[in-house]
């Protein structure tokens, strides 16, 4: 951080431009941040009807002084671990509104506070932290404010002031000082960190003639600037460099996704694009739940052992997805997997004519992988589907909610060499899915993107061709169980 004074800032008569004051406005979701910016500017410069995702600049003149106001995207509210780990009782909460409604996730394109500081060069004189009196200010909001100011670098608090909005909603004869005292330690901490500088704003009064809110606010800003000896806050150059790198990375990722989408549109089969998936794995690993998550609804009966292949189809993210669920294998030996079950796996592939694009090997994140288990999985795949099956196999980690905030890459490192060798066999194609609630996992489209990437990598071997022996009459019955329902004609197809 660097604090700098300039002639134009101090009102030097030699300066050709009027003295300038630069205000950076920060705040959480629904804090009244944009309305406050408009009140200061005296006009509807910024759109209050939509969420701010990029920093915007407005200018006006107040008492002969040019004022630059930068409105920024709302800061992200950190999730509360205590709330995340609490399972709500649906019966207990039926018909009741939540006291703290869930906030929409922050836009992926949202910028950090540094970009706002960049837009009022060489730096803001005042950082206005907007807090609504109608919303609780808890330890969670306290952490968010601390992180936001910390992102700008050191020394920010001496340039900061709290602006309270919605004061017209306070009970009659309750002043803002009483509200601060009664709200709790978190809000008191924020005010103290800002040097007890605060201002109350009623954005509904901006059209009235007796509205002195903005002049009073600017007087307090002038007092703060005087206390700071005319200096302004300047973002550390290293932080600016990191912000620029992050912005470029976001642009590159956006271009990559657009190119990826363009390539998807050129995939064989034409719209709607088709993906054929075969679910494979041990018994009880959640294959049916995974199928439901991908298709977006309960197509497969989960919670009970799958005996026969079942095929289901749905439109997902603009693609026609066909999935076949298969019976589970033995965990420790191919020979211990009944012949009937092995044949069902092959018949499942045969239901995906002319062949499956992807063999989805379902592996729970909660299970450990020993050398014996890994060899058994690979033996099943190679014995049933041939040596080229590895080109079309992807590991799908189920029960992803067990990971919590642990990245899947960290889980893979902790899983040891055997798990890493399994992924190497699959060309390091993997994905993690929370299969608890069908249709709620937003990463399904990412999974489908990875499958299409695998298909492109395979070139002219886009899918695993059906083999004649998978359809032979000779293998239509099992040698260790010859009941009529074991016939392939018992497979349920839809």
C-alpha positions in Angstrom: 0.0 0.0 0.0 1.2 3.5 -0.8 -0.4 6.7 0.4 0.1 9.6 -2.0 -0.8 13.3 -2.0 -1.2 15.3 -5.2 -1.8 18.9 -6.1 -5.1 18.2 -7.7 -6.3 16.4 -4.5 -5.4 19.3 -2.2 -7.0 21.9 -4.4 -3.8 23.6 -5.5 -4.8 26.7 -7.6 -2.3 25.7 -10.2 -4.4 22.6 -11.0 -6.5 23.1 -14.1 -9.1 20.6 -13.0 -11.5 21.0 -10.0 -10.4 19.0 -6.9 -11.4 15.4 -7.1 -12.7 12.9 -4.5 -12.8 9.2 -5.4 -15.1 6.8 -3.6 -15.0 3.0 -3.8 -18.2 1.4 -2.7 -18.1 -2.2 -1.3 -20.8 -4.3 0.4 -22.6 -7.7 0.6 -25.6 -8.9 -1.4 -28.7 -6.8 -1.2 -27.0 -4.2 1.0 -28.3 -1.2 -1.0 -24.8 -0.6 -2.4 -25.9 0.4 -5.9 -28.8 2.6 -4.6 -26.3 4.4 -2.4 -24.0 5.0 -5.4 -26.9 6.5 -7.3 -27.9 8.7 -4.3 -24.4 10.1 -4.2 -24.4 10.8 -7.9 -27.8 12.3 -7.8 -29.1 10.2 -10.7 -30.0 6.7 -11.7 -26.5 6.0 -13.2 -26.4 2.3 -12.2 -29.0 -0.3 -12.7 -30.5 -1.4 -9.4 -32.8 -4.0 -10.9 -29.9 -6.5 -11.7 -27.1 -7.8 -9.7 -23.8 -6.0 -10.2 -21.2 -8.4 -11.7 -18.6 -5.9 -12.9 -17.4 -2.7 -11.4 -18.9 0.5 -12.8 -17.9 4.1 -12.7 -20.0 7.3 -12.3 -19.0 10.9 -11.9 -20.7 14.0 -10.7 -19.9 17.4 -9.2 -20.7 18.3 -5.6 -20.1 21.9 -4.4 -17.6 22.4 -7.2 -15.7 19.2 -6.5 -15.6 16.4 -9.0 -16.7 13.1 -7.3 -15.9 9.7 -8.8 -18.0 6.8 -7.5 -17.2 3.2 -8.3 -19.9 0.5 -7.7 -18.5 -3.0 -7.3 -20.0 -6.5 -7.3 -21.2 -7.8 -3.9 -18.6 -9.5 -1.9 -19.0 -13.3 -1.4 -20.5 -14.4 1.9 -18.4 -17.3 3.2 -20.5 -20.4 4.0 -21.1 -21.2 7.6 -19.7 -24.8 8.3 -22.1 -25.2 11.3 -25.1 -24.5 9.0 -23.7 -26.6 6.1 -23.4 -29.7 8.4 -26.9 -29.3 9.8 -29.5 -31.4 8.1 -32.9 -29.6 8.3 -35.9 -31.5 9.4 -38.5 -31.1 6.5 -41.4 -31.8 8.8 -40.3 -29.3 11.4 -39.7 -26.6 8.9 -42.8 -27.3 6.7 -44.6 -24.1 5.9 -42.1 -21.9 7.7 -39.9 -19.3 5.9 -36.2 -19.4 6.6 -34.9 -16.5 8.7 -31.8 -16.5 6.5 -32.8 -17.3 3.0 -30.1 -18.9 0.8 -28.3 -16.4 -1.3 -27.7 -17.1 -5.0 -24.2 -18.2 -5.8 -21.8 -15.5 -6.8 -21.4 -15.1 -10.5 -18.4 -16.8 -12.0 -17.6 -13.6 -13.8 -17.7 -11.4 -10.7 -14.6 -9.3 -10.0 -12.8 -8.7 -6.8 -12.4 -5.3 -5.1 -9.1 -4.6 -6.8 -10.7 -4.0 -10.1 -12.9 -1.3 -8.5 -9.8 0.4 -7.1 -8.2 0.3 -10.5 -11.2 2.1 -12.0 -10.6 5.2 -9.8 -6.9 5.9 -10.4 -4.6 6.6 -8.8 -6.7 5.2 -5.9 -9.8 5.9 -3.7 -9.8 8.6 -1.0 -12.6 6.7 0.8 -13.8 3.1 0.9 -17.5 3.0 1.8 -18.6 -0.3 3.3 -22.4 -0.5 2.8 -24.4 -2.4 5.4 -28.2 -2.7 5.5 -29.9 -2.3 8.9 -32.5 -4.7 7.7 -30.1 -7.6 7.4 -28.2 -9.3 10.3 -24.5 -8.7 10.5 -23.1 -11.8 12.0 -19.6 -13.4 12.3 -20.1 -14.6 8.7 -20.5 -11.1 7.3 -17.7 -10.0 9.5 -15.3 -12.5 7.9 -16.6 -11.4 4.4 -15.8 -7.8 5.2 -12.4 -8.6 6.6 -11.5 -10.8 3.5 -12.7 -8.1 1.1 -10.6 -5.4 2.7 -7.7 -7.8 3.0 -7.9 -8.5 -0.8 -7.0 -4.8 -1.3 -3.8 -5.1 0.8 -2.7 -3.6 4.1 -3.7 -0.2 5.5 -7.3 -0.1 4.1 -9.2 0.4 7.3 -7.8 3.9 7.8 -9.6 4.9 4.5 -12.9 3.1 5.4 -16.3 4.2 6.6 -19.5 2.3 7.2 -22.6 3.5 5.4 -25.8 2.2 6.8 -28.7 1.9 4.4 -32.4 1.3 5.0 -32.5 3.5 8.2 -36.1 4.3 7.3 -36.9 0.7 8.4 -35.6 1.3 11.9 -38.3 1.5 14.6 -39.5 5.0 15.4 -37.2 6.9 17.7 -34.5 4.3 17.3 -31.2 6.0 16.2 -28.4 4.4 14.3 -26.2 4.5 17.4 -28.7 2.4 19.3 -28.9 0.0 16.4 -25.1 -0.5 16.4 -25.1 -1.1 20.2 -28.0 -3.6 20.0 -27.0 -5.6 16.9 -24.0 -7.4 18.3 -20.3 -7.6 18.6 -19.7 -8.3 14.8 -21.2 -4.9 13.7 -19.5 -3.1 16.6 -16.2 -4.6 15.4 -16.7 -3.3 11.9 -17.5 0.2 13.1 -14.4 0.2 15.4 -12.2 -1.1 12.6 -13.3 1.9 10.5 -12.2 4.3 13.3 -15.9 4.7 14.4 -16.6 6.5 11.1 -20.1 5.8 9.9 -23.1 7.5 8.2 -26.8 6.6 8.0 -28.4 6.7 4.6 -32.1 6.6 3.6 -32.1 6.1 -0.2 -35.8 6.8 -0.3 -35.2 10.5 0.5 -32.9 11.3 -2.4 -35.7 13.2 -4.3 -36.7 15.4 -1.4 -35.5 19.0 -1.1 -34.4 18.8 2.5 -32.1 15.8 1.7 -28.8 16.7 3.3 -27.5 13.1 3.4 -25.0 13.4 0.6 -23.5 16.7 1.7 -23.2 15.4 5.3 -21.5 12.2 3.9 -19.0 14.3 1.9 -18.2 16.4 5.0 -17.3 13.1 6.8 -15.2 12.0 3.8 -13.4 15.4 4.0 -12.7 14.9 7.7 -11.3 11.4 7.0 -9.1 12.8 4.2 -7.8 15.5 6.5 -7.1 12.9 9.2 -5.1 11.0 6.5 -3.2 14.2 5.6 -4.7 14.3 2.1 -3.5 10.8 1.2 -5.5 8.2 -0.8 -5.3 4.5 -0.9 -3.2 2.9 -3.6 -3.4 -0.9 -4.3 -0.2 -2.8 -4.1 1.3 -3.4 -7.5 1.7 -7.1 -6.8 -2.0 -7.4 -6.0 -2.8 -5.5 -9.2 -0.6 -8.0 -11.1 -2.4 -10.9 -9.6 -5.8 -9.4 -10.4 -4.7 -8.9 -14.0 -3.5 -12.5 -14.2 -6.8 -13.7 -12.8 -8.7 -11.6 -15.3 -6.7 -13.0 -18.2 -7.1 -16.5 -16.9 -10.9 -15.9 -16.8 -10.9 -14.6 -20.4 -8.8 -17.6 -21.5 -11.2 -20.0 -19.8 -14.2 -18.3 -21.3 -12.6 -18.6 -24.8 -11.8 -22.2 -24.1 -15.3 -23.0 -23.1 -16.7 -21.2 -26.2 -14.3 -23.2 -28.4 -15.3 -26.4 -26.6 -19.0 -25.6 -27.2 -18.3 -24.9 -30.9 -16.5 -28.3 -31.2 -19.4 -30.0 -29.4 -21.7 -28.6 -32.0 -19.6 -30.3 -34.7 -19.8 -33.7 -33.0 -21.0 -36.6 -35.0 -24.6 -37.5 -34.8 -25.9 -33.9 -35.1 -28.3 -32.3 -32.7 -29.3 -33.5 -30.3 -25.9 -35.0 -29.8 -25.8 -38.5 -28.4 -23.8 -40.1 -25.7 -24.0 -43.7 -24.8 -22.8 -44.7 -21.3 -22.4 -48.0 -19.6 -22.3 -48.0 -15.7 -19.9 -50.5 -14.3 -18.4 -51.3 -10.9 -18.6 -53.4 -7.7 -21.8 -54.3 -6.0 -23.3 -51.5 -3.8 -21.2 -48.6 -5.1 -24.2 -46.5 -6.2 -24.3 -47.1 -9.9 -28.0 -46.7 -10.1 -27.9 -43.4 -8.1 -25.2 -42.1 -10.5 -27.4 -42.9 -13.4 -30.3 -41.0 -11.8 -28.1 -38.0 -11.2 -26.9 -37.9 -14.8 -30.4 -38.2 -16.2 -31.8 -35.8 -13.8 -34.6 -37.9 -12.3 -35.2 -41.3 -10.7 -35.1 -43.7 -13.7 -33.2 -46.5 -11.9 -34.2 -48.2 -8.6 -31.5 -47.4 -6.1 -31.0 -49.0 -2.7 -31.4 -52.5 -4.0 -29.2 -54.9 -5.9 -29.4 -54.7 -9.7 -30.1 -58.1 -11.2 -30.7 -57.3 -14.9 -29.5 -54.6 -17.3 -31.7 -51.6 -17.5 -31.5 -49.0 -20.3 -32.9 -45.5 -19.9 -32.7 -42.3 -22.0 -33.2 -38.6 -21.5 -32.2 -35.2 -22.8 -29.5 -33.6 -20.7 -27.8 -30.3 -21.4 -28.7 -30.4 -25.1 -27.6 -34.0 -25.5 -29.5 -37.3 -25.8 -28.0 -39.5 -23.1 -28.5 -43.2 -23.1 -27.4 -45.1 -20.0 -27.4 -48.8 -19.2 -27.2 -49.8 -15.5 -25.6 -53.2 -14.9 -25.3 -55.7 -12.0 -22.3 -55.2 -9.7 -19.1 -57.3 -9.7 -17.3 -59.0 -6.9 -14.9 -56.8 -5.1 -11.9 -59.2 -4.9 -12.0 -61.7 -7.8 -13.3 -62.0 -11.4 -13.9 -65.7 -10.8 -16.1 -64.9 -7.8 -18.3 -62.8 -10.0 -21.0 -65.2 -11.3 -20.9 -65.9 -15.0 -24.4 -64.6 -15.3 -23.4 -61.2 -14.0 -20.3 -61.0 -16.3 -22.6 -61.8 -19.2 -25.1 -59.1 -18.1 -22.2 -56.6 -18.3 -21.5 -57.5 -21.9 -25.2 -57.5 -22.8 -25.5 -54.1 -21.3 -22.8 -52.9 -23.7 -24.7 -54.6 -26.5 -27.8 -52.6 -25.7 -25.9 -49.4 -26.6 -25.6 -50.0 -30.4 -23.3 -49.5 -32.1 -21.3 -49.4 -28.9 -20.8 -47.4 -25.7 -18.9 -44.1 -25.9 -17.9 -44.3 -22.3 -17.5 -47.1 -19.7 -18.2 -45.3 -16.4 -16.4 -47.1 -13.7 -18.2 -46.0 -10.5 -15.9 -45.8 -7.4 -17.1 -44.4 -4.0 -14.9 -41.8 -2.6 -15.3 -43.5 0.8 -13.8 -46.8 -0.2 -10.0 -47.5 -0.1 -8.4 -49.1 -3.1 -5.9 -51.9 -2.5 -3.7 -53.5 -5.1 -6.0 -56.6 -5.1 -9.1 -54.4 -5.7 -7.5 -52.5 -8.4 -6.3 -55.6 -10.2 -9.8 -57.1 -9.9 -11.4 -54.0 -11.5 -9.0 -54.0 -14.4 -9.4 -57.7 -14.9 -13.1 -57.3 -15.1 -12.8 -54.5 -17.7 -10.2 -56.2 -19.9 -11.7 -59.7 -19.7 -15.2 -58.5 -20.5 -14.5 -55.7 -23.0 -11.0 -56.3 -24.4 -7.7 -54.5 -24.4 -9.0 -51.3 -26.0 -11.5 -50.7 -23.2 -9.1 -48.5 -21.4 -9.5 -45.9 -24.1 -13.1 -45.5 -23.3 -13.1 -45.9 -19.5 -13.6 -43.0 -17.0 -13.5 -43.2 -13.2 -16.6 -41.6 -11.7 -16.3 -41.0 -8.0 -19.7 -41.3 -6.3 -20.8 -40.0 -2.9 -19.0 -36.8 -3.6 -20.7 -35.1 -0.7 -18.4 -37.0 1.6 -15.5 -34.9 0.4 -16.9 -31.8 1.9 -14.5 -29.0 0.9 -11.7 -31.3 0.1 -10.7 -31.1 -3.6 -10.9 -34.4 -5.5 -7.3 -33.9 -6.5 -6.3 -33.9 -2.9 -8.4 -37.0 -2.3 -6.6 -38.8 -5.1 -3.2 -37.9 -3.6 -4.3 -39.3 -0.3 -5.7 -42.4 -2.0 -2.3 -43.7 -2.6 -0.4 -45.3 -5.5 -3.1 -47.9 -6.3 -5.8 -45.2 -7.0 -3.3 -43.2 -9.1 -2.5 -46.4 -11.2 -6.2 -47.0 -11.8 -6.5 -43.4 -13.1 -3.5 -43.8 -15.3 -5.2 -46.9 -16.8 -8.1 -44.7 -17.7 -6.0 -42.0 -19.2 -6.5 -39.8 -16.1 -10.1 -39.2 -17.0 -12.2 -38.9 -13.8 -15.0 -36.9 -12.3 -16.7 -36.6 -8.9 -20.5 -36.6 -8.6 -22.8 -36.0 -5.6 -25.5 -38.6 -6.5 -27.6 -37.9 -3.4 -30.3 -35.8 -5.1 -31.0 -36.5 -8.8 -31.0 -33.3 -10.9 -29.3 -31.2 -8.3 -25.6 -31.7 -9.2 -24.5 -28.9 -11.4 -21.4 -30.7 -12.5 -23.2 -33.2 -14.7 -22.7 -30.9 -17.8 -19.0 -30.8 -16.9 -19.0 -34.6 -16.8 -20.6 -34.7 -20.3 -18.0 -32.3 -21.5 -15.2 -34.6 -20.3 -16.8 -37.5 -22.1 -16.9 -35.6 -25.3 -13.3 -34.6 -24.8 -12.4 -38.3 -24.5 -14.3 -39.0 -27.7 -12.3 -36.4 -29.6 -9.1 -37.8 -28.2 -10.1 -41.3 -29.4 -10.5 -40.0 -33.0 -11.8 -42.7 -35.3 -12.3 -45.0 -32.2 -15.1 -42.8 -30.8 -16.9 -45.7 -29.2 -16.2 -49.3 -28.1 -17.7 -51.5 -30.9 -20.0 -54.3 -29.9 -18.3 -57.8 -30.2 -20.1 -60.7 -31.7 -19.6 -63.0 -28.7 -21.5 -60.5 -26.5 -24.6 -61.4 -28.6 -24.0 -65.1 -29.1 -26.7 -67.6 -28.2 -24.1 -69.8 -26.6 -23.6 -67.3 -23.8 -27.3 -66.5 -23.3 -27.5 -68.8 -20.3 -25.3 -69.1 -17.3 -23.5 -72.3 -16.4 -24.0 -71.7 -12.7 -27.6 -70.5 -12.8 -29.9 -71.5 -15.6 -33.2 -70.1 -14.5 -35.3 -68.6 -17.3 -35.0 -65.0 -16.0 -31.3 -65.2 -16.7 -32.0 -65.0 -20.4 -30.9 -61.8 -22.1 -34.6 -61.4 -23.2 -35.2 -60.6 -19.6 -33.3 -57.4 -19.9 -35.6 -54.4 -19.5 -35.3 -51.9 -22.3 -36.9 -48.5 -22.5 
